[in-house]
Amino acid sequence: MDNRCLACHSKTVDLLIDKFNLQGKVASDFSSEVNHLLTDFTHLSNPYLALLIHRLAKKKIQNNDLYLEEKKYANAILFSQYEKWNSFVTQQNEPLHIASKLAVVGNIIDYGAHSVPTDIPAKIEELLALDFTLDDRAQMFAEIKKANSVLYLGDNAGEIVFDKLFIQHLNHPNLTYAVRGTPIINDVTLEDAEQVGMQEVCKLISNGHDAPSTLVDNCSIEFQELFRKADVVISKGQGNFEGLLNEKKESLYFMLMAKCDVIAEMLDVCKGDLIITKNRKGDYGI
């Protein structure tokens, strides 16, 4: 595992200790146990290590939803602007292109990658001026148009408001939006999705697992079948990319912002770049 990933996991622990004001033995035990994970389990994927760290954090802190308030806030502040953004998208010459860009720039709201801006709406406005570095939108839209079924893998609360907007404009009759099985970081759950009315524009499903990613073999049988049978899969966010980068599925598209140098290097882009790219079927230089 890249040492930069280990440093990121360690930073997560420090932030959780500070966020919940852990003291004394509780804090030291938490740090010690995470250090053990990071030393002895480097063969595991980043998403699975993050899962183990956050399971441990929930136990130590005695809190099953560590970012509940942050999720509610991000959902509420962006959902309050939904009609504004919908009107903006509708007025564009190519509404789907701008709706997809909003979905990608919303990916900045990620406590796992330590990338959440202080002023979320202002940052969205700023990022919207960027161009895509990898841009397979036209091909993705064409495949979706012909697809009998589409599976959209959600990532974080807040950004799901723009996922909803994008899905509304895709207007596909058989699109399913998948969320995490239980709370993990600020990743979207059924409760979070329902808060922004996602069920109004598509079907909802839990993937049955609590990784901050999509680890297909660990998910529910129902989800696995849906993933395998879907004509097109849209994978949103960096966490889902990490979990699926070895997948061989043909019609799999990654929509994300490259929020760290490790992921940027895999994709041959720069940190902060906007990306919509078709799956390379495991060919990411690792």
C-alpha positions in Angstrom: 0.0 0.0 0.0 1.2 3.5 -0.8 2.6 5.3 2.2 0.4 8.3 1.3 -2.7 6.2 1.8 -1.4 5.1 5.3 -0.9 8.8 6.2 -4.4 9.6 5.0 -5.9 6.8 7.3 -3.8 8.2 10.2 -5.2 11.7 9.5 -8.7 10.3 9.7 -8.0 8.9 13.1 -6.6 12.2 14.4 -9.7 14.0 13.0 -12.1 11.6 14.7 -10.3 11.9 18.0 -10.6 15.7 17.7 -14.2 15.7 16.5 -15.4 13.6 19.4 -13.0 14.9 21.9 -11.7 11.5 22.8 -9.4 11.6 25.9 -7.0 9.3 27.8 -7.2 5.6 27.4 -10.1 5.7 24.9 -8.0 7.9 22.5 -4.8 6.0 23.0 -6.4 2.6 22.6 -8.2 3.8 19.4 -4.9 5.1 18.0 -3.0 1.9 19.0 -5.6 -0.4 17.4 -5.6 1.5 14.2 -1.8 1.5 14.0 -2.0 -2.3 14.3 -4.4 -2.4 11.4 -2.2 -0.1 9.3 0.9 -2.1 10.1 -0.4 -5.7 9.8 -3.1 -5.4 7.2 -1.5 -3.4 4.4 -2.5 -6.2 2.0 -6.1 -5.1 2.3 -7.6 -2.5 -0.1 -8.0 1.1 1.0 -11.8 0.9 1.2 -11.6 -2.2 3.3 -9.1 -0.7 5.7 -11.3 2.4 5.9 -14.2 0.1 6.8 -12.3 -1.6 9.6 -11.1 1.8 11.0 -14.6 3.2 11.0 -16.2 0.1 12.5 -13.6 0.4 15.3 -14.3 4.2 15.7 -18.1 3.5 16.0 -17.4 1.0 18.8 -15.0 3.3 20.6 -17.1 6.4 20.3 -20.4 4.4 20.8 -21.9 6.2 17.8 -23.3 4.4 14.7 -23.4 7.4 12.5 -20.3 9.5 13.0 -21.1 12.2 10.4 -24.9 12.3 10.8 -25.1 16.1 11.3 -22.7 16.8 8.5 -24.7 14.7 6.1 -28.0 16.4 7.1 -26.4 19.8 6.7 -24.9 19.1 3.2 -28.2 17.6 2.0 -30.2 20.4 3.3 -28.1 23.3 2.0 -27.9 21.9 -1.5 -31.4 20.6 -1.7 -32.7 24.1 -0.7 -31.1 25.2 -4.0 -32.5 22.4 -6.1 -34.9 24.4 -8.2 -32.2 27.0 -8.9 -29.9 24.4 -10.2 -32.6 22.6 -12.1 -33.6 25.9 -13.8 -29.9 26.5 -14.6 -29.4 23.1 -16.2 -32.7 23.3 -18.2 -31.6 26.5 -19.8 -28.3 25.0 -21.1 -27.9 24.0 -24.8 -26.8 20.5 -23.5 -28.5 20.0 -20.2 -27.2 16.5 -19.6 -23.6 17.7 -20.0 -24.0 20.4 -17.3 -26.0 18.1 -15.0 -23.3 15.5 -15.2 -20.6 18.1 -14.4 -22.6 19.3 -11.3 -22.8 15.6 -10.2 -19.0 15.4 -10.5 -18.1 18.7 -8.8 -20.4 17.7 -5.9 -18.0 14.8 -5.2 -15.8 17.4 -3.3 -18.1 16.8 -0.3 -16.1 13.8 1.1 -15.0 13.5 4.7 -13.1 10.3 3.8 -10.8 12.3 1.5 -10.8 15.3 3.8 -12.0 17.6 1.0 -15.2 19.2 2.3 -15.1 23.0 1.7 -16.3 25.4 4.4 -18.7 27.1 2.0 -20.1 24.2 -0.1 -22.3 26.2 -2.5 -19.5 28.7 -3.2 -17.1 25.9 -4.0 -19.6 24.2 -6.3 -19.9 27.5 -8.2 -16.1 27.8 -8.5 -15.6 24.2 -9.6 -18.3 24.4 -12.2 -15.9 26.6 -14.3 -13.5 23.7 -14.7 -13.4 21.5 -17.8 -13.2 17.7 -17.7 -9.8 16.2 -18.1 -11.2 12.8 -19.0 -14.5 13.1 -20.7 -16.4 10.1 -22.0 -19.8 11.7 -21.5 -21.0 11.4 -25.0 -20.3 7.7 -25.1 -21.9 7.2 -21.7 -25.1 9.1 -22.7 -25.3 7.0 -25.9 -25.0 3.7 -24.0 -27.5 4.8 -21.3 -30.0 5.8 -24.1 -29.9 2.2 -25.5 -29.7 0.4 -22.1 -32.6 -1.5 -20.7 -31.3 -1.1 -17.2 -28.9 1.4 -15.5 -27.4 1.1 -12.0 -26.1 4.3 -10.4 -23.7 3.8 -7.4 -24.1 6.7 -5.0 -21.2 8.1 -2.9 -21.7 10.9 -0.5 -24.5 12.9 1.1 -24.8 16.4 -0.2 -23.5 15.5 -3.7 -26.6 13.2 -4.0 -28.7 16.3 -4.6 -26.8 16.7 -7.9 -27.0 13.0 -8.5 -30.8 13.4 -8.3 -30.7 16.3 -10.7 -28.6 14.4 -13.2 -30.9 11.3 -12.9 -33.9 13.5 -13.4 -32.5 14.8 -16.7 -31.3 11.4 -17.8 -35.0 10.4 -17.5 -34.3 6.7 -17.9 -37.3 4.4 -17.2 -35.3 1.7 -15.4 -32.6 3.3 -13.3 -31.7 2.1 -9.8 -29.7 4.2 -7.3 -27.6 2.1 -4.9 -26.6 3.3 -1.4 -24.5 1.9 1.5 -26.1 -0.7 3.8 -25.3 1.2 7.0 -23.7 4.6 7.9 -20.0 4.9 7.0 -18.3 8.3 7.0 -20.6 10.7 5.1 -21.6 8.1 2.5 -25.2 8.0 1.4 -27.7 5.6 3.1 -31.3 5.1 2.3 -32.3 7.7 4.9 -30.0 10.2 3.3 -31.3 9.5 -0.2 -34.9 9.8 1.0 -34.1 13.2 2.6 -33.5 14.7 -0.8 -36.4 12.8 -2.5 -34.2 10.5 -4.6 -37.1 8.0 -4.7 -39.0 10.5 -6.8 -36.7 10.0 -9.8 -35.5 6.4 -9.6 -35.6 3.2 -7.7 -33.5 2.9 -4.5 -31.6 -0.1 -3.2 -29.2 -0.7 -0.4 -26.0 -2.6 -1.4 -26.1 -4.4 2.0 -22.6 -3.5 3.0 -20.9 -0.8 5.1 -17.7 -0.1 3.1 -17.1 3.5 1.9 -17.0 2.0 -1.5 -18.6 -0.8 -3.6 -16.9 -4.1 -2.8 -19.2 -6.2 -5.0 -18.4 -9.6 -3.5 -19.2 -8.3 0.0 -22.5 -6.8 -1.0 -26.0 -8.5 -0.8 -26.9 -11.1 -3.4 -29.7 -8.9 -4.6 -27.1 -6.1 -5.3 -24.6 -8.4 -6.9 -27.2 -9.7 -9.4 -28.3 -6.2 -10.2 -24.7 -5.1 -10.7 -23.9 -8.1 -13.0 -27.1 -7.7 -15.1 -27.2 -3.9 -15.5 -26.5 -2.8 -19.0 -24.7 0.3 -17.8 -23.2 1.0 -14.3 -22.4 4.5 -13.3 -19.9 4.5 -10.4 -19.8 7.8 -8.5 -16.9 9.0 -6.5 -13.3 8.1 -5.6 -14.3 5.5 -3.0 -16.3 3.5 -5.5 -13.5 3.8 -8.1 -11.1 2.3 -5.6 -13.4 -0.6 -5.0 -14.1 -1.3 -8.6 -10.9 -0.5 -10.4 -10.2 -4.2 -11.0 -13.7 -4.9 -12.4 -13.8 -6.3 -15.9 -17.4 -5.1 -16.6 -17.5 -3.4 -20.0 -20.2 -0.8 -19.6 -18.9 0.7 -16.3 -18.3 4.5 -16.1 -16.5 6.3 -13.4 -17.6 9.8 -12.4 -15.4 11.5 -9.9 -13.0 14.3 -8.9 -9.4 13.1 -8.3 -9.0 14.2 -4.7 -5.6 12.8 -4.0 -2.3 12.3 -5.8 -2.5 8.4 -5.7 -5.8 8.3 -7.6 -4.7 11.1 -9.9 -1.6 9.1 -10.8 -3.7 5.9 -11.5 -5.8 7.9 -13.9 -2.9 10.0 -15.4 -4.5 13.2 -14.4 -3.8 15.9 -11.8 -5.3 16.2 -8.3 -8.5 18.2 -8.5 -9.3 17.2 -12.1 -12.9 16.3 -13.1 -13.3 12.9 -14.7 -15.9 10.8 -16.5 -14.2 7.8 -18.0 -15.2 4.4 -19.2 -13.7 1.4 -17.3 -10.3 0.3 -18.5 -11.1 -3.2 -17.1 -8.4 -3.3 -14.5 -5.7 -1.5 -16.4 -4.8 1.3 -14.0 -1.1 0.7 -13.7 -1.2 -1.1 -10.3 
